[in-house]
Amino acid sequence: MSKNVGLWIDHKKAVVVILEEQGEVTRLIQSGVEKQNRVRGGIHAARTKGTQDLPADVHKDKHLIERLNRFYGSVISALRDSDSVLIFGPGEAKSELEKRIAHEKIGARIAGVETADKMTDRQIAAKVRGYFQR
Protein backbone atom coordinates (compact mmCIF):
# COMPACT_ATOMS: atom_id res chain seq x y z
CA MET A 1 0.00 0.00 0.00
CA SER A 2 1.26 3.43 -0.83
CA LYS A 3 1.79 5.90 1.97
CA ASN A 4 -0.27 9.04 1.47
CA VAL A 5 0.35 12.10 3.60
CA GLY A 6 -1.54 15.35 4.01
CA LEU A 7 0.10 18.43 5.42
CA TRP A 8 -1.54 21.63 6.64
CA ILE A 9 1.16 24.27 7.13
CA ASP A 10 1.69 27.89 8.02
CA HIS A 11 4.77 29.61 9.45
CA LYS A 12 3.87 28.66 13.04
CA LYS A 13 3.06 24.96 12.74
CA ALA A 14 2.54 21.97 10.51
CA VAL A 15 -0.04 19.24 11.02
CA VAL A 16 1.06 16.04 9.28
CA VAL A 17 -1.60 13.37 8.67
CA ILE A 18 -0.24 9.98 7.60
CA LEU A 19 -2.82 7.58 6.19
CA GLU A 20 -2.12 3.94 7.04
CA GLU A 21 -4.04 0.70 6.64
CA GLN A 22 -4.96 0.69 10.33
CA GLY A 23 -6.11 4.32 10.30
CA GLU A 24 -4.19 7.56 10.47
CA VAL A 25 -1.42 9.12 12.48
CA THR A 26 -1.37 12.86 13.15
CA ARG A 27 1.80 14.68 14.09
CA LEU A 28 2.20 18.34 15.09
CA ILE A 29 5.44 20.17 14.30
CA GLN A 30 5.88 23.63 15.83
CA SER A 31 8.18 26.17 14.17
CA GLY A 32 8.93 28.27 17.22
CA VAL A 33 8.36 31.36 15.08
CA GLU A 34 6.34 34.02 16.81
CA LYS A 35 4.45 36.84 15.17
CA GLN A 36 6.85 38.97 13.18
CA ASN A 37 7.39 42.37 14.75
CA ARG A 38 9.17 44.95 12.65
CA VAL A 39 11.57 47.36 14.27
CA ARG A 40 10.58 50.94 13.58
CA GLY A 41 13.18 53.35 12.32
CA GLY A 42 14.38 51.51 9.22
CA ILE A 43 18.09 51.31 8.57
CA HIS A 44 18.93 53.52 11.54
CA ALA A 45 17.14 51.26 14.00
CA ALA A 46 18.60 50.33 17.37
CA ARG A 47 21.73 48.25 17.13
CA THR A 48 22.81 45.52 19.48
CA LYS A 49 26.33 45.12 20.85
CA GLY A 50 28.63 42.96 18.74
CA THR A 51 26.44 42.82 15.66
CA GLN A 52 28.87 44.44 13.26
CA ASP A 53 26.70 47.55 13.21
CA LEU A 54 23.73 45.99 11.41
CA PRO A 55 20.17 47.14 12.14
CA ALA A 56 18.28 45.08 14.72
CA ASP A 57 15.61 44.11 12.19
CA VAL A 58 18.24 42.48 9.94
CA HIS A 59 19.22 40.20 12.83
CA LYS A 60 15.56 39.42 13.52
CA ASP A 61 15.13 38.48 9.85
CA LYS A 62 18.19 36.20 9.97
CA HIS A 63 16.87 34.58 13.14
CA LEU A 64 13.46 34.08 11.50
CA ILE A 65 15.02 32.51 8.40
CA GLU A 66 17.13 30.14 10.53
CA ARG A 67 14.05 29.01 12.49
CA LEU A 68 12.00 28.52 9.32
CA ASN A 69 14.82 26.51 7.74
CA ARG A 70 14.93 24.20 10.79
CA PHE A 71 11.12 23.97 10.74
CA TYR A 72 10.98 23.06 7.04
CA GLY A 73 13.76 20.51 7.61
CA SER A 74 11.69 18.84 10.36
CA VAL A 75 8.61 18.80 8.14
CA ILE A 76 10.53 17.29 5.22
CA SER A 77 11.93 14.61 7.55
CA ALA A 78 8.35 13.66 8.45
CA LEU A 79 7.56 13.26 4.72
CA ARG A 80 10.59 11.18 3.70
CA ASP A 81 8.84 7.79 3.68
CA SER A 82 5.72 9.01 1.90
CA ASP A 83 4.74 8.27 -1.67
CA SER A 84 2.29 11.10 -2.23
CA VAL A 85 1.83 14.39 -0.36
CA LEU A 86 -1.01 16.90 -0.32
CA ILE A 87 0.16 20.30 0.96
CA PHE A 88 -2.38 22.91 2.03
CA GLY A 89 -2.60 25.96 4.24
CA PRO A 90 -3.42 29.66 4.37
CA GLY A 91 -0.20 31.52 3.49
CA GLU A 92 3.18 31.37 1.79
CA ALA A 93 4.57 28.48 3.83
CA LYS A 94 3.01 25.84 1.58
CA SER A 95 4.74 27.27 -1.52
CA GLU A 96 8.03 27.71 0.31
CA LEU A 97 7.89 24.07 1.45
CA GLU A 98 6.97 22.87 -2.03
CA LYS A 99 10.12 24.54 -3.41
CA ARG A 100 12.25 22.97 -0.66
CA ILE A 101 10.82 19.51 -1.38
CA ALA A 102 11.55 19.90 -5.10
CA HIS A 103 15.07 21.13 -4.37
CA GLU A 104 15.88 18.32 -1.92
CA LYS A 105 14.42 15.60 -4.16
CA ILE A 106 13.03 13.53 -1.27
CA GLY A 107 11.20 11.14 -3.55
CA ALA A 108 7.68 11.98 -2.45
CA ARG A 109 5.35 13.05 -5.22
CA ILE A 110 3.46 16.25 -4.50
CA ALA A 111 -0.14 15.32 -5.26
CA GLY A 112 -1.39 18.87 -4.88
CA VAL A 113 -0.91 22.25 -3.26
CA GLU A 114 -4.06 24.03 -2.14
CA THR A 115 -5.04 27.14 -0.23
CA ALA A 116 -7.01 26.47 2.94
CA ASP A 117 -7.96 28.57 5.95
CA LYS A 118 -7.21 27.67 9.55
CA MET A 119 -8.61 24.23 10.34
CA THR A 120 -8.92 21.96 13.35
CA ASP A 121 -6.89 18.74 13.40
CA ARG A 122 -10.10 16.78 12.75
CA GLN A 123 -10.93 18.95 9.72
CA ILE A 124 -7.39 18.51 8.41
CA ALA A 125 -7.57 14.72 8.78
CA ALA A 126 -10.99 14.62 7.09
CA LYS A 127 -9.70 16.69 4.16
CA VAL A 128 -6.69 14.39 3.73
CA ARG A 129 -8.86 11.23 3.83
CA GLY A 130 -11.30 12.73 1.34
CA TYR A 131 -8.54 13.86 -1.01
CA PHE A 132 -6.85 10.47 -1.24
CA GLN A 133 -10.10 8.45 -1.42
CA ARG A 134 -11.11 10.04 -4.73
C-alpha positions as CSV (number, residue, x, y, z in Angstrom):
1,M,0.0,0.0,0.0
2,S,1.3,3.4,-0.8
3,K,1.8,5.9,2.0
4,N,-0.3,9.0,1.5
5,V,0.3,12.1,3.6
6,G,-1.5,15.4,4.0
7,L,0.1,18.4,5.4
8,W,-1.5,21.6,6.6
9,I,1.2,24.3,7.1
10,D,1.7,27.9,8.0
11,H,4.8,29.6,9.5
12,K,3.9,28.7,13.0
13,K,3.1,25.0,12.7
14,A,2.5,22.0,10.5
15,V,0.0,19.2,11.0
16,V,1.1,16.0,9.3
17,V,-1.6,13.4,8.7
18,I,-0.2,10.0,7.6
19,L,-2.8,7.6,6.2
20,E,-2.1,3.9,7.0
21,E,-4.0,0.7,6.6
22,Q,-5.0,0.7,10.3
23,G,-6.1,4.3,10.3
24,E,-4.2,7.6,10.5
25,V,-1.4,9.1,12.5
26,T,-1.4,12.9,13.2
27,R,1.8,14.7,14.1
28,L,2.2,18.3,15.1
29,I,5.4,20.2,14.3
30,Q,5.9,23.6,15.8
31,S,8.2,26.2,14.2
32,G,8.9,28.3,17.2
33,V,8.4,31.4,15.1
34,E,6.3,34.0,16.8
35,K,4.4,36.8,15.2
36,Q,6.9,39.0,13.2
37,N,7.4,42.4,14.8
38,R,9.2,45.0,12.7
39,V,11.6,47.4,14.3
40,R,10.6,50.9,13.6
41,G,13.2,53.3,12.3
42,G,14.4,51.5,9.2
43,I,18.1,51.3,8.6
44,H,18.9,53.5,11.5
45,A,17.1,51.3,14.0
46,A,18.6,50.3,17.4
47,R,21.7,48.3,17.1
48,T,22.8,45.5,19.5
49,K,26.3,45.1,20.8
50,G,28.6,43.0,18.7
51,T,26.4,42.8,15.7
52,Q,28.9,44.4,13.3
53,D,26.7,47.5,13.2
54,L,23.7,46.0,11.4
55,P,20.2,47.1,12.1
56,A,18.3,45.1,14.7
57,D,15.6,44.1,12.2
58,V,18.2,42.5,9.9
59,H,19.2,40.2,12.8
60,K,15.6,39.4,13.5
61,D,15.1,38.5,9.8
62,K,18.2,36.2,10.0
63,H,16.9,34.6,13.1
64,L,13.5,34.1,11.5
65,I,15.0,32.5,8.4
66,E,17.1,30.1,10.5
67,R,14.0,29.0,12.5
68,L,12.0,28.5,9.3
69,N,14.8,26.5,7.7
70,R,14.9,24.2,10.8
71,F,11.1,24.0,10.7
72,Y,11.0,23.1,7.0
73,G,13.8,20.5,7.6
74,S,11.7,18.8,10.4
75,V,8.6,18.8,8.1
76,I,10.5,17.3,5.2
77,S,11.9,14.6,7.5
78,A,8.3,13.7,8.5
79,L,7.6,13.3,4.7
80,R,10.6,11.2,3.7
81,D,8.8,7.8,3.7
82,S,5.7,9.0,1.9
83,D,4.7,8.3,-1.7
84,S,2.3,11.1,-2.2
85,V,1.8,14.4,-0.4
86,L,-1.0,16.9,-0.3
87,I,0.2,20.3,1.0
88,F,-2.4,22.9,2.0
89,G,-2.6,26.0,4.2
90,P,-3.4,29.7,4.4
91,G,-0.2,31.5,3.5
92,E,3.2,31.4,1.8
93,A,4.6,28.5,3.8
94,K,3.0,25.8,1.6
95,S,4.7,27.3,-1.5
96,E,8.0,27.7,0.3
97,L,7.9,24.1,1.4
98,E,7.0,22.9,-2.0
99,K,10.1,24.5,-3.4
100,R,12.3,23.0,-0.7
101,I,10.8,19.5,-1.4
102,A,11.5,19.9,-5.1
103,H,15.1,21.1,-4.4
104,E,15.9,18.3,-1.9
105,K,14.4,15.6,-4.2
106,I,13.0,13.5,-1.3
107,G,11.2,11.1,-3.6
108,A,7.7,12.0,-2.4
109,R,5.3,13.0,-5.2
110,I,3.5,16.2,-4.5
111,A,-0.1,15.3,-5.3
112,G,-1.4,18.9,-4.9
113,V,-0.9,22.3,-3.3
114,E,-4.1,24.0,-2.1
115,T,-5.0,27.1,-0.2
116,A,-7.0,26.5,2.9
117,D,-8.0,28.6,5.9
118,K,-7.2,27.7,9.5
119,M,-8.6,24.2,10.3
120,T,-8.9,22.0,13.3
121,D,-6.9,18.7,13.4
122,R,-10.1,16.8,12.7
123,Q,-10.9,18.9,9.7
124,I,-7.4,18.5,8.4
125,A,-7.6,14.7,8.8
126,A,-11.0,14.6,7.1
127,K,-9.7,16.7,4.2
128,V,-6.7,14.4,3.7
129,R,-8.9,11.2,3.8
130,G,-11.3,12.7,1.3
131,Y,-8.5,13.9,-1.0
132,F,-6.8,10.5,-1.2
133,Q,-10.1,8.4,-1.4
134,R,-11.1,10.0,-4.7
